[in-house]
Amino acid sequence: MRKALVGVLMLTLSLCAYAQLSSGTHVYWYKATTNAYTLQDNPGPGISAGAFVHEGKIVTANNSSGLGYAGKGFSFGSNPLDNQGWCGVFYSANLNDIANAGGNVTSAYLRGEFIDYWSANGPLCNAGPVAIRCGVVDVSFGVSMWGGPAAMPDDAVWSDLDPMNTLDYALTIAGAESTINYTAPAGRPAIDGTPLLGKQFMQVDVTAQVNWILNNITDISAWAIVCLAPIGAGSTGKASISANENCSGVDGGATPPLAEYWSTDGNTAHLLCVGNLAQVKAENASAAVAGKVSLTNEPNPFNPTTNISYNTLGNRGALKVFNSVGKMVYSTIVSGKGSKMWDAGNLPSGVYFSRLTVGNSTVSKRIILIK
């Protein structure tokens, strides 16, 4: 009898979880309706009417190993000389929400409007093959150090997501690793040439990566999708999209004229998914709680003890401390309002991070041990 009741309870909980999921087209696009985008425009995004739009935080960033440059935006591939090795990362807070647990997609595409012009290092888009090393990476440490996705800056770069590793072809991938043979389209043929990709959107099939994320969501996880290209391995094609989450113009407002683009603010990086996913805009609930859950450390700097004060609003939370390379050095469960004395007498001087996780909300503080 007891086993039967447990089975019924588990089935009920499962049905409750799945009841939050809605079948259809889901768009993960930061501030899309806030900025009044017409997502059905064609030329333009060409997204069907009636899609569920999720406007939570998105972070994109890129890095060129060949140029030694890391910044905001999203690119992959090289110029015709095959000497750049651009790599890009895409993180969506809404996709990572625990409400999506149990969800699945039949298709998922990473999309954005092409940036079709030349920089000092050649074309931002040029025709050719790119053997993308695609997969999912763990960025939970960086997101938690900011105090959760809502606290991350709109111009965040890779070091904000993962300060310990380099965004390059050798990056460790957590799961869903695959090779995507992408053929980049031809952009304008010269710095003063006619644009060929105006109002066109790139899309890369990341169905396997999105499903992997959906199958590995926890209440503290943060997974991002990466598209990695090597230097000197035949990736002579290159694709760049307008991915400015600070909405400051296409590639910071640089030339060519905005009239060539669908977007006027450069915020076009998004995921287009078809499947069973949560409707809930979790960023709203998380922001409300994040504004009240608190964490402080006194003294700071300290030697060798500090008092970690917290307020979980009466909920159960996890209080942890990490060193500068992400290794957990202290962990305890807390509830309500109180404090814990942390003794770091057996640890070396350096920067540490305290983190309080309550449900889907996380707050974090930087603390310094000086001996």
N, C-alpha and C positions, 0 to 999 in steps of 0.2 A: 504493500500500500504506500509506504513512504517513498519508494523508488518511483511509483506511478505519479505521486504528487509532485516530486521533483521534476519528472519528465514534463508534466503539464506546465509547471512553472517556467521551465527553460523554454518550452515552445511558446508560451505566452510572451516572455521577454523577447524572444527572437522575432515574433510577429510584430511586437511593438516597435522594435528597431527597424524592421523592414517597412513598417507602415509610414515611416518618415521619407521613404524613397519614392521618387517620381520618375516614371519612364518618359523619355523624350530627349530633346536636344538641350544640352546644358552648355552655357558659355561662361567661362571664367575670365573676366576682363575687368581690371581695376577701374573703378569710377565710371563704368560705361554709361549707365543711365544718369548718374550724377552729372556727367558732362554732356548729356543729351545727344549721344551718338545715334545716328540712324543706321543701325546694324544691317538693315535689309538693302542698303545701297548696292547697286551693281552698275558700273564698276565701283568697287569698294569691298567690304567684307562679305556681302552676299549671304547673310545668315537668315534662315527662314523665320518668318513671323511666329510668335508664340513660344520662342525658346526661353528657358529659364536662365536668367542672367544673374551671375554671382559676382559682386563688385568688391570683394575683399582684397587685401594687400597682395600684390604681385611684385616679385623682385626678379629683375633680369640683370645679367652682368656678362662681361666677356673678357677675354685675355688673348693676346698674341704673344706666343713664346718667341717668335722670330723677331718681333719688334720690341719686345720687352715692355709691353703696354697692357695695363689692366684698367678697366673702367666700366661705366654703365653702358647699357645697350645689349644687343644680341647679334652675334655673327658666328659663322663657322666656315672653314676652308682657307684658301690662300689666294694670292694674286697669281698671274700667269707664270711668275718666276718660281712659284712653289716654295716661298721662303717665309711665310707668315704664320701658319698654323693657328688660325683663330679658333677659339673654343667658347661656347656659350652655355649659360645656365638659366633655367626658368623655375621659379618657385611660386606656388599658389597657396595662400593660407586657407582658402575655402576648400580646395581639393583635399587638403590634409585634415580637414575637420573630422572629428570622431563620428559625427552624424553620418558620414559616408561609409562607415564600416558595414560590410555586407553588400555594398554596391558593386556594380560591374558595368563595363562599357563594351559595346560592339565595335565602336570606332572612336578614335581620339586623335586630333591633329593639333600640333603646335603651330600657330599662325601669326602673321604680322605683315604690315605693308613694307614692301621693298624700299630701301633707300638707294636710289639710282643716281649717284654722282661720284665724282672723283675726289680723293683727298691727296695729300702730299705723298702717300704711299701707294697710289694707284686707285683703281676702281673699287667701290664698296660692293658692287655686284658684277660678276663676270662669268661668262659661260664656261662650263667644264664640270668634270666629275668630282665628287667629294665622298670619300668612304668614311662616313660618320661613325665614330664609336659612341653609341648612344646607351644610356642607362640611367639608373636612379642612384643618387648619392644622399648621404645623411648630413643635413645642415642644422640639426636640432641644437647643437652647441651655440652656433652663432645667433640663431633666432632667440634662444633663451637668454643669451647674454644681453640682448637688447630689451628684454622684458616681454617678449612675445611679438608676433608679427605686426600688430597694430602700432607698436612703438618704433618699428624700423623706419628709417628715413626713405623718402621717395626717390632719392638718388643713390640708394645703397649699391655697393659694389661687392665683388666676390669675397673680399676680406671681411665684410659684414656678415656673410653667411657662414664662412669657414676660415677663420684666421690662421689655422694650422697647416693648411695644404694649398698647393698651387693648382689653379684651374688650367690644366694642360692635358695632353693626350695620355699621360701616365697616371692620371688621377684614379684612386681606388673607387671602384663602382660597387655599390651594395647589392644590387640585383637588377634583373631584366636587361642584362647587357646584350646588345645586338649590334650588327653592322648594317647601317642603312646606306645604300648606294644612291645618293642623291645627285641629280643632275641640275646644276645651277643654270638658270636662264641667262641669256645675254643682256647685259646692261648697256648703258650708253658707251659707244666705242672709243670715245676720247673725252678729254676734260671739257671741251667745248662742243661735244656732239649732242645729237638729239636724244632725249631720254626714251628708253624703250619699255620701261616697267612702270610707268605712271599709273597710280591707282590699282596696281596689282598686288595680290597678297601671296606670300610664301606659305606653304604648309608642309609639315613633316609628320609622317605617321608615327605616333607615339602610343598606339593602343596598348602594346605590351607593357610599356612603362607605367601608364596610368593604372592599368589593372593591377600591376605589382604594388603600386602605392595603396590602392584601395584594399588590397589583401594584407597590408602590413601597417595599417593605421593603428596608433594607440593614442591615449590622451596626452602624450608628451612628445610624440614623434613629429618630425619635420623632414619631408623628403622633397628633393628637387630633381628635375630632369636635366641632364647634360647632353650636349652635342659637341663631341671632341674631334678635332682634326689634327693630324701630325704635320710636322715640317718635313719636306723632302720625301713624301711617299705618294706622289701622284695626285694630290688634291689640288688641282689647278683651277677648280671652280671655287666661287665664293658667294655667299649670300649674307646680306645684312638687312635687318628690319628696323623700323622706327620703334624703339622700345624705351621711351622716356616717361617713367612713371611720375616724374615731377611735372609733366604736362607743360613743358617749357618751349615746345616747338620741335619740329623735325630735326633730330640731331642737334639739339641746342639752338635751333633757329638758324643754322648755317645754310648757305646756298645749296642747291638751286632754289628758285622761288617756290613758295608754298602752293602756288596754283597748280603745280605739277602733281600734288599729292591729294589723296582723299582726306587724310588727317591734317588738321591745322595745329595740333598740339603734340604730335609725336607719340602719343600713348596708344599703341596699337597691338602690343604683344598679348596674345590670349590663347586659351585652349578651347577647342570646339569638340564637345563630346556628345555621343549618342549612347544612351543607356539608362540604367536605374541609379539615380543619384539623389542626394538630399536637396530639398528645396530651401532648407533653413539657411538664412544668411547669418552664419554663426559669428561673423565679425561684430554684429550688433550686441549680442549677448555677452561675448567675450569682452568687448570694450567696456560695457557697463560694470562687469565684475572687476576688470583690471583697474578701473578707476578707484576701487575701494580696497582691494587686497593690498597689503603693504608689507614692506620688508626694509629694515634698517640695521646698520652695524655700528656699534660704538664700543671702544674707540676705533678709528680708522684714519691712518695706519695704526697697527697694534703689535704688541709683543708681550707674551706669546698667546694671550687670550683676548677674545672680543665677544661682546654680547650681541647675539642676533635676535632682534625683536621682530615679531610677526603679527599679522592679523588676518585670519582666514575667513572672517565673517561667520564663524561658527561651523564652517565646513572642515572636512578632513583634508589635510594637505601634506605634500612631501617637501621637506627642507633638506637641501643638499648643498655641498660645497665642492667646487672643482678647481684643479690647478690650471695653470695657463695653457696646458696642452690638452685639456678636456678630461683628465682622469679624475674620477670622483674620490674625494678624500674624507668625506663625512656625509652621513645620511641619517635622517630620523623622520618619524611621522609626528605631525603637530595638528592641533585643532584649536580654534578660538583665537584669543589674544594672549600673548605671552612672550617669553624670551628663552633662548638657550645660550649657555656659555660654551663657546668653541675653543678648545685648547689645541693650538698648533705647535706645541713645544717640540714635537718630533719631526717637524717639517722645515724645509729650507726657506729662507727669505724669498719673496717674490710676489707676484700678482695672483690673487685667487678670486673666485666668483661664487657668491652665495646665490642660491636659486630657490624660490618658493613656487610650487605648482599646486594650484587649487582648481580641480576640474580642467577646463580648457584654458585657464588663465595662468600666466607665468610672469613673475616679476623677478628681477635679478639685480644684484649690486656688485660692484667691483671693490674688492678690499685688498689691502697691501700689508703683508707681514714683513717687518723690518727687525732683524736681530742684531 
